[in-house]
Amino acid sequence: MTEIVIWLIAFALILFFSIRRWESSVSPGLDKVLPRVIKHDDDNRVVWSLALAILGATTLVRPVDILMIAILIGIVVLIAGKLTGWAMNKADFH
C-alpha cells in the first residue's frame, strides 16, 4: 500500500510540474533528445507529460525493474543489429 501511495504522489508531482514548466524546460528538452520523426506538437503536451510522469514515478519507486528493462532492450537491439548486419552480408544484391 505504501508503494502505491508513493507512486501516486510522485506521479502527481511530476505531471503537475511537467505541465506547468512545459514551455520553459520540458519542451526544449524533448526537442533536444527526440529525433525529427517523432518531434512533438503543443497539442501533445498532455500525452508527453503523462508518459514522463509514468516513467518518472516508476523509476523512483521500482528502479531495478526499469534498469532490467533497459538492459533487456539493449540486448535485443544489439542482437537485432548483429543479425541485420549478418543478413546484409549474406544477401546477394547483384
C-alpha positions in Angstrom: 0.0 0.0 0.0 2.8 2.4 0.8 4.4 1.8 -2.6 1.2 2.7 -4.3 0.8 5.9 -2.3 4.4 6.9 -3.0 3.9 6.2 -6.8 0.7 8.2 -6.9 2.4 11.2 -5.1 5.4 11.0 -7.4 3.2 10.7 -10.5 1.0 13.7 -9.5 4.0 15.9 -8.7 5.9 15.0 -12.0 2.7 15.5 -14.0 2.0 18.9 -12.4 5.5 20.2 -12.8 5.9 19.0 -16.4 2.6 20.6 -17.5 3.4 23.8 -15.6 7.0 24.1 -16.9 6.3 22.8 -20.4 7.3 25.9 -22.3 10.4 26.8 -20.3 12.1 23.5 -19.8 10.3 20.3 -20.8 9.5 21.2 -24.4 13.0 22.4 -25.3 14.5 19.3 -23.5 12.4 17.0 -25.6 13.3 18.8 -28.7 17.0 18.1 -28.0 16.5 14.4 -27.2 13.9 13.3 -29.7 14.6 12.5 -33.4 12.9 14.7 -36.0 10.5 11.9 -36.9 8.7 11.9 -33.5 9.0 15.6 -32.6 6.1 16.8 -30.6 3.5 19.4 -31.1 2.0 21.6 -28.4 -1.2 19.5 -28.8 0.6 16.5 -27.4 1.6 18.3 -24.2 -0.7 16.1 -22.0 0.4 12.9 -23.7 4.1 13.6 -23.3 3.5 14.8 -19.7 1.6 11.7 -18.8 4.3 9.5 -20.3 7.1 11.3 -18.4 5.1 11.1 -15.2 4.5 7.4 -15.5 8.2 6.7 -16.3 9.4 9.0 -13.6 7.2 7.7 -10.9 8.0 4.1 -11.8 11.7 4.9 -11.9 11.5 6.4 -8.4 9.5 3.5 -6.9 11.0 0.5 -8.8 14.4 1.5 -10.2 15.6 -2.1 -10.6 12.7 -3.0 -12.8 13.4 -0.1 -15.1 17.1 -1.0 -15.2 16.3 -4.6 -16.1 14.0 -3.4 -18.9 16.7 -1.1 -20.3 19.3 -3.9 -20.2 16.9 -6.3 -22.0 16.0 -3.7 -24.7 19.7 -3.0 -25.2 20.5 -6.7 -25.6 17.6 -7.1 -28.1 18.8 -4.1 -30.1 22.4 -5.5 -30.1 21.2 -8.9 -31.3 18.9 -7.4 -33.9 21.8 -5.2 -35.2 24.2 -8.1 -35.4 21.6 -10.3 -37.2 20.8 -7.5 -39.7 24.5 -7.0 -40.4 24.9 -10.7 -40.9 21.9 -10.9 -43.2 23.1 -8.0 -45.3 26.5 -9.6 -45.8 24.8 -12.9 -46.9 22.3 -11.2 -49.2 23.4 -11.0 -52.9 22.3 -7.7 -54.3 23.6 -8.3 -57.9 
